Amino acid sequence: MQLTGTPFFVCTVVLVPISIAVAMWAWARVKGPKPVRVLSRLAMIVLCQATAVVMVFVMVNNANLIYGNWDDLLGTGKHVRAVPVVPPADPATGAGQAGQGASPAPGAAPAGDAAHPPANKVQQAFRGVDDPKVPNDVQKTDLKGQLSGVDGEVLVWLPPQYNDPAYKDKKFPVVELIPGFPGSSSTWYGTLKVSEQLKPLMQQGKVAPFILVSPRTLLLGNRTDAGCTDVPGKVNADTWLTRDVPQMVLDNFRADPSGDRWAIAGYSAGAHCATKLSLAHPNRYRAGVSLSGYNDPAKEPDSLVGKDAKLRDANNPVTIVKAAPQPPKVSLYISGNKGDGYEDGQAVAGAAKAPTTVQVVETTGPHTSDVWKDMVPGVFEWLTGIIPAAH
């Protein structure tokens, strides 16, 4: 039975009164010595509490899509097929990335990836998302990362203009959407309602018609955060997000191949990824959006990167900005409450030099999806000012 489906939720709701009714019926009927009666009644109480806790957990999980399936919840999913050494996108330069060597060189667009040229297009099969909270116009595909060795689902939403005959020869800008940790590829659509909020704004011309792409980021078992980083011998999470997923989009949709037409956005741990990846790969992303993120990977206790001193420092956005051979041409929108991302944004802004721009926005409210959901329209209006419409 699906974790986020209505049938399982209904089962958990029904089990609560049943467990209470069973306890009330059996309470006085338990026979035997006093210790047996006490233990039996204690077990009944625990059972009633357990069913109530499970119901609340499922209710919260369904509302926020924290875990998309049983494997994610139990930490048993296997999404790392192999951990190959990743070839540089431009072998002539071999520029390094945050975390290890081989990475794209500044100035190379996703379609110019020498390790995966446009001629090698791989057509994907797409289907609907089997989740009642996700809109029907969101598509899903299972992608085998050719460079990263990562396998996982990727969700794609096309703007209303995409199938308009007037746009049949247009290529569209793209925004990658990164969830927090733990988080599902469905969260942006099912909880933050990104496509539902943006569709009317795109139709009104207030927001550019972006293709929205949300890839899986829970890649490691045992509920470990890969930190959107290539970790030798463990996972190529950076390559999965910045090379395999973009190439799939370019292979299957009328997406603009220029890095100036791509952005990446995230909340919480995904916000850290958005800031870090946009700064580390200015050839691939023109803008990054961070909602309540952080700079130090160790802020996430389950981060694989945060447990390694060298990787921890290399993947701090402040370090990336300071170590860049030349300031990256990236525009950042970093928001957060005091003590929850605001100071981190100020630190990045303090280290940045033109043409890097950083807009730091102080927010109020808790570290929850309700805050980020309300920010979606404004964030995408800001992005529209950085990345123009389809052309």
N, C-alpha and C positions, 0 to 999 in steps of 0.2 A: 504494500500500500504506500502511495506517495506521501512523503513527509509533509509537503506543503498543500496537499489536496484537501478538498472539503470533506471527503469521506473519513479520513483519519481524524480530522478535527471534530467531526460529529461523534465519532467513536469515543474520543476523550471526554467530550461533554456528557455523553450518556453514561459513561463509566462512573462519574462522580456520584450521581444519585443512587446508582445501583450499589456502589460500595457502601454508601451510607445505609441504604435499606438492608443490605446483608448484615452489616454490623449491628443494626438495631434488632433484627430478627434473631441473630445468634447470640447476642450479648448475655441474656439470661439462660440460654439453653446449653451453654458450655458446661460440661460435667468434668469431674475429676478433682484431684487435690487442688488446694489454693494456688500453688505456684503455676500449675497448668492453666487454671482459669485466668490468672493475672497475665501470663504470657500470651494467651489466646486473645484477650481483650486488647493488649498492647499491639498485637499484630493487626487487629481490626482497625485501630486508630491510625497506625502507620499506613495501612492500605488506603484508608480514606484520604489521608494527607497526600500520599503519593499520587493518587489519581487527580487530586486538585492541583498539585504542582505540575504534573504533566500537562493538564489542560491549559494552565496559565502559560507554560513554556511554549506550547504549540500555538497558542493565541498570539503571543509576542513574536514568535518566529514567523508566523504567517504575515503579521502586520509589517515586519521589518525585513523579511527575507534574509535573515542572517545566515541560515544554513539552507541550501537549495535542495539537498537530498540526504539520504541516510548515510552515504559514504562521507560526506562533508561533516556531518554531525559526529560520527564515530571516528573520524580521522583515518578511515580505511581506504580512501580513494587513491588510485595510482595514476598520476598524470605525467610522470617523468619517464618517458620511454627509454631515453638515453641522455647522456650529458657530453655531447661532442665538443671538441675545440671549435669555437666559432670563427670562421674566416672573416677578415675585415671586409667591409662593404667596398672599400677602395684599397686594393692591395698595394697601390703605389704609395700610399701614405701610412696606412696601418695605425691610424690614430687610436688612442686608448679610450676605454670607457670607465665609468666609475665602477670599481670592483675588480676588474682584471684587464687583460690586454684587448686584442682585436675588437674593433668597433668601427662604425661608419665614420668617415672623415667629413669635417664641416664642408658644406656646400653640395653634398651629394643628396639627391632627392630619393625617396623610397623606391621609385621605379627604376632608379639607376643602380640599384644594389647589384654589384658585380657577381655576388654569389648566387643570386636568384634573379636573372634578367627577365624583363617583361615577356620575352618569347616563350618562357616556360610556364605559361599560365596554367593554373590548376582550377578547374571548375568545381565548385562545391555544390552539394545538395543541401537545400534549405527546407525547413519545415516550421510549423508554428511552435510556440513555447507552451508546453503542457503545464501551465500555471494560471489559475483563474485571475490572479492579480495583474498579470502581464497583458497589455492590450493585444488584440488579434493581429495587428499590423506589424508586430515585432517578429523578425525571423531568427531562426537558430540553425547553426551548422556545427558539425563536429570537425575540428581542424587538427590535422597532424602537422605539427611544426617541422618544416624541413630542415631548418637551421638549428633550432633550439633543442629538438628532441622532446618537446613538450606536446602532449595531446590534451585537448580540452574544447569545451563549447565556446562559441562566440555568438553573441546576439547582435543583430543589425536592425536599425530602423531607418527607413528612407523618408525624406521630407515630402510633403504633399506635391511639390513641384517636380519631383523626380519622374513621374509618369505623365506629366503634362506635355502634350505635343510641342508646346512652345519651347520646352527645355530639352528636346530629344537629342540635341547636339551639345548640350552643356555638361561640363564636369563640375562636381560638387565638392565643397570643402568638407572636412571630416573632423569629428571630435571623438577621441577615445575616452570612455567613461570607466574609471577605476573605482571599485567598491572598497569599503574599509575591510578590516580584518577582525573576526571572520566576516565574510560577506559573499553574496551570490552575484553572478553575472546578471541576475534579474532585478537586483535591488534598485538600480537607477530608474527602471521602468515601472516596477510594481510598487515601490515605496515612495521614491522621490517624484514619481509621475512626470518624468522629464519629457517624454514624447507627448503626453496629453497636454502638458502646460505649453509646450513650444509650438505645437501644430497650429493653433489659431494665431499665434504671434508671427509665425512664418507666412501664413496666408495673408496677414495684414501688412507684411513687409517690415515689421519691427525687428525681426530676427532673421539672419541669413539662413537659407535652407541647408543646414548641415546634415550630413549623414552621421548618425550616431552609432557607435560601435562599443559594445561592452564585452570584453573577454574574461574568461575564467582567470582568477588570480590565486585561488586556493589550489596549489599545485603539489604540496608535500603532505604526506601522511602525518599522523600524530598531532594534527592541528598546529603545525609550525608555519610561521609566516616567512615566505621566500623573500620578502622585501623588495620585489621587482628588480632583483639583482642577479647577475650571472655569478654563481658561486662555484668555483671549480670542483668537479666531482660530485656536486649536489644537484644543481638545477641551473638552467639558462633562462631565468625568468625575464631578465632585461631583453634578451634576444627574442623571446616569445612575444613580448608586448610591442617592441619597437621595430621588429623586422618581419616576423612570421605573420602576425595579425595584420599589419598594414599591407603586406604583399597580397594576402588573401582578399582584402577589400579592393585593392587595385585590380586583381585578377577577375573579380566577379561583378564589380559595379563601376559606374561612371564617376569614379572618384578622381579628384585632381592629384597628380603625382608630386606636385611641388611641396616641399616641406613648409613653404610659406602659407600653405592652405590647410595645414593640419594643426590641431590643438589637442591637449590632453587635460582631463579634469578628474578630480577625485575628492573624496571626503575621508577624514580621519587618516587611517594608514594609507588609503588610496590618495589622499592629498599629499602626503610625503612623497609618494611615487610620482605624482604629477609634477611637482616642483623639481624633484631630482632628475627625472627623465627628460623633461623639457630643457633643463640647463645642460645636461650631459649630451643631449642630441639636438642641438639647435638646427642641424641640417634636416631634421625630421619633424620638428614641432616649432611653430611660430609663437605659440602661447601655451601657458600652463595655468590651471585654476586649482587652488588649494583651499578647501573648506575645512577648517579646524584641524590642520595638519601639524606636523612637527619636523624638526630638522634632524635630531639625533635618532637614528634607527632604534636605539635601545629603549626609546620611550614605549615601544611595543615589547612587552616582556617575552613574547613568544617569537620574536624576530631572530631568524638565523643569522642575519647580518649584524644585529646588535650584540651578538655574543663573540664576535671577532673584532679585536681592536683596530686592525688595519682596515677591514671592510667597513667598520662603523664610521671611521673618520672619512674614508674615501667616498662614502655615500651620503655624507652630510652636505646639503645644498650650499651652505656657506663655504665649505672646503672646495666644492666644485667651482663655484664662482671665482674664488681666489686663485685656484690652480689653473684656470682656463688660459691657454696661450693668448687668446684675445677674448674680450667680453662677448658672450653669446648674444646674438640678435634674437632675444626672446622677451616677450611681455608676460609678466606674471601678475595674477590677481590672487592675493593671499588674504584670507579672512580668518578671524578667530576671536574668541573672547579672551580677556586677560587671563593668563595662566593656561590657555587652551588654544595656542597657535598664534596669538597676536604678537607676542614678543619674538617668536620664531620668524614671523614675517618681517618684523623690524630688523632683525639680524641679517636676513637676506638682503633687504633694501640697503642696509648700511654697507654691505660688502659689494654691492652691484655697481657697475660703471657702464656708461653709455656704450653701445646701444641697448644694453639690458635695462628694462624698466620694470619697476615693482610698485604695484598699487596695494597698499595694506589697508584693510578694512576691519574696523573693530565691530564685533557683533555682541549681542547679548543673548542670554539663554543657555540652556544645557547642551551637552555634547550629544545631540540626538538628531534623527532624521527630520523631525518637524522643523528644526531651524534651517537645515540645508535645503529642504524641499521649498521653503518660502523664498530662498535665494536664487533658485534656478532661473526665473525670468530675467532678473537683473544681471546675473552672471553672463547669460547668453546675449543680452543686449551689449554688454561690454565686449564680449568676444566678436560680435558683429562689427564693432568699431575697429577691431584689429585685423580680422580676416574678412574680406569682402564676400559678396554673394557669388553664386555659380557664374561661370563665364565660358 
